[in-house]
Amino acid sequence: MKPVSAPVAVFDSGIGGLTVVSALRRELPGEHIIYLGDTARVPYGGKSRATIERYSEEIARFLVAEGAKMVVVACNTASALALPRLRDMLDVPVEGVIAPGVEAALSATRSGHVAVIGTKATIGSSAYADALRAARPDIRVTSLACPLLVPLVEEGLFEDKVTDAVLERYLAPLRTSDVDALVLGCTHYPLLASAIGRAAGPQISLVDSAANCARAVARHLDASGLRAPASSEGTLDIIFTDPPDNFLAVVRGALGLEAGSVQVRQVPPLGQ
């Protein structure tokens, strides 16, 4: 068994998973967190299942070799397409973001009509729609692929006319529906929450799975006796696979995160 002082590892395709890290820092202040953003290969949303599974396996093996006691897949696309494979191959707990997001959406809706926005791969997988219907068979789900949003976040265009125009194009139909809960099915999207809220309208609640994911991680750590004491001084170390241009502005401004170290490292391909 890993020691309680071992890190919780979190990964995503770029900077978006730092929204999950922010929630983890609030929920688990004593934990040492390692975040890996695969900025060399972002975005994952338009790639094939086989490619996403391979990227996820490479990263997960790398993080476990770094000593991780748990792996959090803070990427909706990888959660939708690679989570079962990771759970089969790793000897540490693995948590994704879809199940926590579904739980939050079902708690938020009153009309029984939920919308989900995400990358092409996440929406194409039907992971959210299938999980929502499995939990509540009478639920109605509207799924919308929004492939332009991740690049806008990665460019730091949180409040910009271009972002507003793209969101208006994607979300305007929701304003004339009875949708009352909108799942942000990509961990990049909470960074656009204000703009998304304006485009969707005040009658729709935004559902961010990050807080629920953090609570699920806490439950895993408690169940396995791996939770670090709250009195410990939690730290955050960040690894990128390519230098991200807007990283410091994002984490210090939008999320209020401070990292102990920021490194650029390569993830070994499978077979090496």
C-alpha positions in Angstrom: 0.0 0.0 0.0 1.2 3.5 -0.8 2.0 5.8 2.1 -0.6 8.5 3.0 2.1 11.1 2.1 2.1 9.9 -1.5 0.7 12.3 -4.1 -2.8 12.3 -5.7 -2.1 12.6 -9.4 -4.4 14.5 -11.7 -4.2 14.7 -15.5 -5.9 16.4 -18.4 -5.2 17.2 -22.0 -4.2 20.8 -21.2 -4.9 23.4 -18.4 -8.6 22.7 -18.0 -8.0 20.0 -15.3 -6.7 22.7 -13.0 -10.3 23.4 -12.2 -10.5 20.0 -10.6 -7.2 20.6 -8.8 -8.7 23.8 -7.4 -11.6 21.8 -6.0 -9.3 19.2 -4.6 -7.2 21.8 -2.8 -10.3 23.0 -1.1 -11.7 19.5 -0.2 -8.3 17.9 0.6 -6.0 20.7 1.9 -3.4 18.2 3.3 -2.8 16.3 0.1 0.3 16.6 -2.1 -1.1 16.9 -5.7 0.7 16.3 -8.9 -1.0 17.7 -12.0 0.0 16.7 -15.5 -1.3 18.7 -18.4 -0.7 17.1 -21.8 -0.2 20.4 -23.5 1.9 18.9 -26.3 -1.2 16.9 -27.5 -4.1 19.1 -26.6 -7.0 18.9 -27.5 -8.1 15.3 -27.1 -11.6 16.0 -28.2 -11.2 15.3 -31.9 -9.0 12.2 -31.6 -9.9 8.6 -31.9 -10.8 6.3 -29.0 -7.6 4.3 -29.6 -5.4 7.4 -29.5 -7.1 8.7 -26.3 -6.7 5.3 -24.6 -3.0 5.2 -25.6 -2.3 8.8 -24.3 -4.2 8.1 -21.1 -2.3 4.8 -20.5 1.0 6.5 -21.1 0.2 9.3 -18.6 -1.3 7.0 -16.0 1.8 4.7 -16.0 4.1 7.7 -15.8 2.2 9.1 -12.8 2.1 5.8 -10.9 5.9 5.6 -11.5 6.1 9.0 -9.9 4.6 7.4 -6.8 0.9 8.4 -7.1 -1.5 6.7 -4.6 -4.5 7.6 -6.8 -5.1 8.8 -10.3 -7.8 11.4 -11.1 -8.8 11.6 -14.8 -9.7 15.3 -15.0 -10.6 15.1 -18.6 -14.1 14.3 -19.7 -13.0 12.8 -23.1 -10.5 10.4 -21.4 -13.1 9.6 -18.6 -15.6 8.7 -21.3 -13.2 6.6 -23.4 -10.3 5.3 -21.3 -11.5 5.0 -17.7 -12.4 1.3 -17.8 -9.0 0.5 -19.3 -7.1 2.5 -16.6 -9.0 0.8 -13.8 -8.1 -2.6 -15.2 -4.4 -1.9 -15.6 -3.6 0.2 -12.5 -3.2 -1.0 -8.9 -4.2 2.3 -7.4 -7.8 3.8 -7.3 -8.9 5.8 -10.4 -11.6 8.4 -10.5 -13.1 10.2 -13.5 -15.3 13.2 -13.8 -18.4 11.8 -15.5 -20.1 10.0 -12.7 -19.7 13.0 -10.3 -21.1 15.2 -13.0 -24.1 13.0 -13.5 -24.8 13.0 -9.8 -24.7 16.8 -9.7 -26.9 17.2 -12.8 -29.6 14.9 -11.4 -29.7 16.9 -8.2 -29.9 20.2 -10.1 -32.7 19.5 -12.6 -36.4 20.1 -11.8 -37.8 19.8 -15.3 -36.1 16.5 -16.0 -34.4 18.0 -19.1 -30.6 18.2 -18.9 -28.2 19.5 -21.5 -24.6 18.4 -21.8 -21.9 20.3 -23.7 -18.5 18.8 -24.4 -15.9 17.9 -27.0 -16.8 15.9 -30.1 -15.3 12.7 -28.6 -17.1 13.1 -25.3 -20.5 13.8 -26.9 -20.0 11.1 -29.5 -19.3 8.6 -26.8 -22.8 9.2 -25.2 -21.1 8.6 -21.8 -23.1 11.4 -20.1 -26.4 10.6 -21.8 -26.1 6.9 -21.1 -25.1 7.5 -17.4 -28.0 10.0 -16.9 -30.6 7.6 -18.4 -29.2 4.6 -16.4 -29.7 6.6 -13.2 -33.0 8.0 -14.2 -34.8 6.4 -17.2 -37.3 9.2 -17.7 -34.6 11.9 -18.0 -34.4 13.9 -21.3 -30.9 14.7 -22.5 -29.8 17.3 -25.1 -26.1 16.8 -26.0 -24.2 19.5 -27.9 -20.6 19.2 -29.2 -18.7 22.5 -28.7 -15.3 21.9 -30.3 -14.2 25.5 -30.4 -14.3 26.1 -26.7 -11.1 24.3 -25.6 -8.9 26.3 -27.9 -10.5 29.5 -26.6 -9.8 28.6 -23.0 -6.2 27.5 -23.9 -5.8 31.0 -25.4 -7.1 32.6 -22.2 -10.1 34.2 -24.0 -12.5 33.9 -21.1 -14.2 37.3 -21.7 -13.9 38.1 -25.4 -16.3 38.9 -28.2 -15.2 35.9 -30.1 -16.0 33.6 -27.2 -19.4 35.2 -26.8 -20.2 34.8 -30.5 -19.2 31.1 -30.4 -21.3 30.4 -27.3 -24.3 32.2 -28.8 -24.0 29.9 -31.9 -23.8 26.8 -29.7 -26.2 27.6 -26.9 -29.0 29.9 -28.3 -31.4 26.9 -28.9 -31.4 26.1 -25.2 -33.0 29.4 -24.2 -36.3 28.3 -26.0 -36.3 24.8 -24.4 -37.2 23.6 -20.9 -33.6 22.6 -20.1 -32.9 23.8 -16.6 -29.4 22.1 -16.0 -26.4 22.4 -18.2 -23.5 20.0 -17.6 -20.1 21.5 -18.4 -18.8 18.3 -19.8 -15.2 19.4 -20.2 -13.0 20.6 -17.4 -11.9 23.6 -19.5 -15.5 25.0 -19.5 -15.7 26.2 -15.9 -13.2 28.9 -16.9 -15.9 30.2 -19.3 -18.7 29.9 -16.7 -19.6 33.6 -16.8 -19.8 33.7 -20.6 -21.7 30.3 -20.7 -24.2 31.6 -18.2 -24.9 34.6 -20.3 -25.4 32.6 -23.4 -27.5 29.9 -21.8 -29.8 32.3 -19.9 -30.6 32.7 -16.2 -33.1 29.9 -16.1 -30.4 27.3 -16.6 -28.1 26.1 -13.8 -24.6 25.3 -14.7 -23.3 21.9 -13.4 -19.6 21.7 -12.8 -18.4 18.2 -11.9 -15.2 19.4 -10.2 -16.6 19.8 -6.7 -18.4 16.4 -6.8 -15.2 14.8 -8.2 -13.2 16.2 -5.3 -15.7 14.7 -2.9 -15.5 11.3 -4.7 -11.7 11.4 -4.4 -12.0 12.1 -0.7 -14.3 9.1 -0.3 -11.8 6.8 -2.1 -8.9 8.0 0.0 -11.0 7.5 3.2 -12.1 4.0 2.2 -8.5 2.9 1.5 -7.0 4.6 4.5 -4.9 6.9 2.3 -6.1 10.3 3.1 -3.4 12.7 4.4 -4.1 14.5 7.6 -5.7 17.9 7.2 -2.9 19.2 9.4 -0.4 18.3 6.7 0.8 21.1 4.4 -0.6 20.3 1.0 1.4 21.1 -2.0 0.9 21.3 -5.8 3.5 20.4 -8.4 2.7 20.8 -12.1 4.1 19.0 -15.1 3.4 20.0 -18.7 4.4 18.1 -21.8 5.0 21.4 -23.7 5.2 25.0 -22.3 1.7 26.5 -22.1 1.7 30.1 -23.1 -1.1 31.3 -20.8 -0.5 29.0 -17.8 0.5 31.5 -15.1 -2.3 33.9 -15.9 -4.8 31.1 -15.8 -3.8 29.5 -12.5 -2.9 32.7 -10.6 -5.7 34.8 -11.9 -8.7 32.7 -12.7 -8.1 29.8 -10.1 -5.9 31.3 -7.4 -3.6 28.3 -7.5 0.0 28.6 -6.5 2.4 25.8 -7.6 5.5 24.6 -5.7 7.1 23.7 -9.0 6.3 23.8 -12.7 8.2 21.5 -15.0 8.1 20.5 -18.7 8.7 16.8 -19.1 8.1 14.1 -21.7 5.8 11.2 -21.1 7.5 7.9 -22.3 5.5 6.2 -25.0 4.1 2.7 -24.4 6.8 0.0 -24.6 9.6 2.2 -23.3 
